[in-house]
Amino acid sequence: MTDLDQFRRDTRAWLEANCPPEMRQPVRSEKDACWGGRNPDFQPGQKEWMDAMASRGWTVPDWPTAYGGGGLSAAQTKILREEMAAIHARNPLNSFGISMLGPALLKYGNEEQKLEHLPKIARGEIRWCQGYSEPNAGSDLASLAASAEDAGDHYIVNGQKVWTSYADKADWIFCLVRTSKESKQGGISFVLFDMASEGVSTKPILLISGYSPFCETFMDNVKVPKANRVHAENKGWDVAKYLLGHEREMISGMGLGSTGGNPLIEGAIATIGLNDRGELADPLLRAHLALFDVRSKAFAAMSERFIDELKAGQAHPAQPSMMKYYGTELNKARHELVMAAGGSDALEWESRGSSGGAKARAWLRTKANSIEGGTSEVQLNIIAKRILELPGA
């Protein structure tokens, strides 16, 4: 038996013994995701699962153990994810700290910053949000105007961010600020600060779905220690670009769907029923579901290959744009099928029977998928230029 075979056996046994039954159920709504933080709203089984995985460093299995990770090799990390999938184990911790800030700190942070922030991220103690977009700086992010005035050992930050996901629930923010006007990209710095700092306020943005995951974030003379600046002053654009690649990788994951079972197929069967051959009664919807299933499996295979290439340092720098584009398109298609399978009943908005219009609200929420993290049009331009190497207009 090889070392990897033994690792698989040990991992399988540990997961079976420690993953709570509630954490093996399909993710049905946003409440099923565990975000941790200072004031978490844990559902049954979430804290136990998060703490158990964090105790082994398996919330971030491939991070170094010195920073709260599991210190696993790429092959071991892949085995862990395969064994989790085999028992339909949910992700123990959703975190912008894990998917975005952590990789940026590992690459650009100093040792003090890594030791201060990474273990807390790994244990789910701090929930982070992202301060990038502004009212006049969306796709053209480098036009941002939020300013950081030099005040000796700290900055005085003023300005506004918009579309800040979960800013009203986050504990800390990683934020782009302008420290120089001499150069557009070259005058940006990357700073971290506590959302409880004096002068920070948030205001939810009501979406068409009726939910408010996005916020406006206001900074009024906020004091940010220079020790919280990641990388050199005016070099934050380097950090920002690197982090965006990881953000797009994270967003692409929504194309893989929920853990455990197939809620889409199950919902279609429950609503429409089966014919006398045991097939979904609506042949057109059955064909659409089959095509979606093929595309979903192809995307899952492509995702696995992409992760392997990324870990090996062989991924094309523009690949996250390709993954983000197709993953979000796939997620939108999934929810279109959910609505088609549900018929007019799926449009119901408020009753207890529809869980407060969960299907319709989730469908509407997906409309933002092709905007957040860089619009689909921007991603297609990147793909055309960097991967296909098409000539410019």
N, C-alpha and C positions, 0 to 999 in steps of 0.2 A: 504493500500500500504506500503510495506517495504521500509526501507531506500535505499536498493540496487535498488528496482524498480524505486524509484524517481531519484536516481543517473543515471540510464539508460535513463530515459525520458529526464532529463536535458542534459545529454551528447549527446544524439541523436539530440536534438534541437540545441545545440551549434555547433556540427559538421556540420549539414545541413546549418547553417547560416554562418559558417566561412571557410569551406573548398572550395578553389577556384575550378571552373570547370576543369581547367587544371590538378589539383592534384587528379582528379578522373579517369584519363585515365590510361590504362595499361602502365607499364614501358616497353618501346620498346628498349631502348639503355642505355648505361652508362650515357649519358648526362641527362637522366631523373632522376638520383639520385642526391639529394642535399647534399653536403658535408660541406657547410659553410666555415669558415676559414677567414683569413685576406684578402685574395684576391679571393673571390668567383666568379664563373661564373654562375650566376643565370639564369635559364630558366624562362619563364613566369609562374607566380604563386608560384614559389618556395620560394622566400623570404617572401611573405605574409603568406604562410602556415607555414613556420618554425617559424616566429616571433609570429604568433597567438598561435601556440601550446606551444612555449617556455614561453609565457606570463602566461600560466596556469601551467607551469612545466610539460607539457605533452610530451615533447620530451624524458623525463626520468620520467614517471609517478610514479614509485615506489621508487624513490630516496627521501630522506628527503627534506622538503621545505627549510631548512637552506642552502642546497647546490644547489638550483636551481631546485629541483624536484617537483613533484606534491603531494608527501606525501600520495599517494593512497595505499589502502590495496591491497592484492593480488586479492581479488574478484573484487574490483573496477577497477584495472588495466586490468583484463580479460574482463570486460564489455566494457571498452574503446576500446580495440583491436577488440572486436566483433562488436561494432558499427562502427568503422572505416572500417572494412571489409565489413559491410553491404552496405556502400555507395562507396566502392572501393577506399577509401582514401589511398593515398600513404604515406609511411613513411616520416614524415616531415624532418628528418635529419639522414643521414648516417654518422656514426662517429666511428672510432676506439677508440675515447675517451669514447663514450657511451658503446660500446660493450666489450671493453677490459680493458682500463686503469681505467675507472671509478669504476668498481667493485673492482679492486685491491686497488685503493686509499681508497675506503670506508672501506676495511678490514685492510689494512696495513699503510695507510697514517696517518700523524699526523694532528691535527686540522688545523694548519696553511696551510698545503698542500691542504687539502680538501677545505678550504675556498678560496684559491687562484685559484685552477684549476677547480673544479667541476662546479661552476656556469658558467664559460666561456665555458665549454664543453656543458652544458645544453642549452646555448643560441646559440651555433654554432659559437662562436667567434674565436675559435682556432681549427685548424685541426691537428690531431696527426698522426704519423707513428710509426712503431715498429722496433726497432733495435735489432733483435735476431740473425738470421742466419749469418754465416760467410763463406768464401770460404772453410774452413776446419772444419766447425762446423755446420752441417745441422741437420740430425736426431740425431746425437750425439752432441746436443747443448751445453752440459756442457764442451765440449772441447774448447769453445770459448777463443780467445786470446786477443781481444781488451782490452787494459790495462788502468787503472785509477791510476795514481801515486799520492800519498798523498802530497799535497803542502800547508799544514796548514789548512786554512778555505775553500779550494777548491781542486778539483782533476784536474790533467792534463791527458786528455783522448787522446789516440792514437790507431788507428786500422782501420779496415774496416768491414762493414756489407754488406750483399748481399741479393737480393730478398726483398728489403725494399719497400713495396707497397706504391706508391704515395709519395715517399720521396721528389721528385722534386716539389710537390705541398703542402707539409705539413709545418706547422708553428713550431711545437715542435715534439720531439721524446722521447719515453720511451725506454731505452736502457740498455742492460746487459753488464757489464764490469767486468774485472778481477781485484780485489783489493788484492788478495793473491794467491800465487802459492802453498801454503801448502796443500790445499785440492781442488779437482776438482769441486764438487758442492759447497763446503763450502767456496770457495774463490771468489764468484761472488756477485756483488752488482747491485742494480737496481736504475738507475739514470734518471733524466729528464733534457733536455736542449733544448734551442731555436735553431732551424735549421739555424737562421741567425747569430749564434755565429761565431766569427772568427775561421777559420780552418776547418769548415764543408763544404763539397762539395758533389754533387751527380752526377751520370751519368746514364741515362736511359739504360735499357737492352732491346734490340729489340727482341720481341718474334716471333714465327712462324706466329702468326696472323697478324703481322705488327703493333701491338699496343705495348706500353711500360708502363704498369702500375707498373712494377718492376724497381728498381734502385740499383746500387751500391752506398753505402754511405761511404765517407772517412772522418776520423777525424784526424786532424794534430795539436797536441798540443792545444786541445780545453779545455778551462777553464770552469769547472762545479762546482758551489758552493755546498758545502757539504749539505747545506740546501735543495738541490734538490735530495738528496738520500732518497729513500723510504724504510722504515724499516731499520734494523741495517746493519752496514757494514759486508760484507761477508755472509749475509743472504738473498741475492737477489734471490736465487734459490727457496725459499719458495714463493716469490711473482711471480716469473716466472711460476711456476707450476700452481698456482691458476689462473693466467691470461690465461694460455694456455687452461684451461677448458672452460673459457668464449669465447676464440677465436674459439674453435671447435664448441661451441654452435652456435656462429654467422655464421660460415661457413656452418653449417648444414642447416641453414635457406634458402640457395639457392635451396634446394630441394623442397621448397614450391612454387617456381615460382613467376610470376608477379602478381601484384595487379590488379584486374579488368579484367573481360572477360577471354577468353581462347585463347591467340594468337596462340597456337599450333594447336588447332582444326580449328580455323578461317583460319590459313594459309594453312592447308591441304585442306580445302573446296575450298578456292580460287584457289589453284593450280590444284587440281585433279578434283574437281566438285562432284556433287551428282548423284546417279542413280535414276531411276524412282520411287523408294520407299523412296526417301529423305535421303538415307544413303550415306556415303562416297563411291565413286565409286570403289576404290581399296579395296577388301575384306581383303587382307593380312595386309595392312597398318591399316585398320579399327580395326582389331583384336589387332594389336600392340598398337594402341592408347587406346583401351579399357583396355588392361592389364596395360598400363602405368597409366591410370586414376585411376584404383583400387589401384595400389601401391602408387600413389600420395596421395590419400585420406587416406590410411592406415598410411602413414608417417605423414600426417597432424594431425591425431588423436593421434599418438604416440608423436608428438612434443608437442601437447597441454598437454598431461599427463606429459611429462617430465618437462615442464615449471612449472606446478602445484607442482610436487614433488620437484623441485629445490627451488621454493619459500618457500615451507614448510620445507626445510632442510632434505628431505627424499630421495633425488636422490643419486644413487650409484656414488661414485667418478669417476668411469670409464664410466659412461653413456655418457658424452660428446663425447668420442671416438666412441661409437656406433652411435650416432646421426650424427657426422661429416662424418663417413664412408658412411652411407646409404644416407645421404643428398647429398653428392657430386656425388655418383654413380647415383642417381636419376636425378640430374641436367645434367650429361653427357648423360644419356639416353634420356632426353628431347631434347637436341640439336641434337642427332643422328636422332631422329624422325623428327625434323625440316628439316634436310638435306634430309631425305628420302622422305618427303612430297614435298619438293621443286624440287626434281630431279636434272637434270644437271644444271638447271637455278640457283639453290642455290649455285653452285660452282663459279658463276661469282664473280669477285674480285674487280672491280674498277668503274663500271658504276653508274650513278645517279639513274637509275632504281632499282638497288640493294642496294642503300644507301651506296655505297662504299664497297660492299661485306659484309654487316652487318651480315648476317646469317652465312656465312662461317667463318668469323673472330671470331664471338662469339663461334661457334662450336670448333674451334681450341683453343680458350682461355680456354674452359672447360677442356682441357687435363691437365692443371695445378691444377685443383681442387683436384685431388687425391694425390698431392704432397704438396701443401701449407698447413700450419697449422699442419704439421705432416703427413707423407706419409700414404697411405692406409695400407701398410704392417705393419707399426708401430702401427696403430690403431687396426688392426686385432690381433696383438700380445698382445696388452693391453686387448682387449676384451677376448681373449682366456685365459689369465692369471688371470685377475681380476674379470671378470663376470662369465665365464664358469668354471674357476678354473681347467683348464686342466693341466696335469703334464708337466713340462719342458722337453726339449729335452735332 
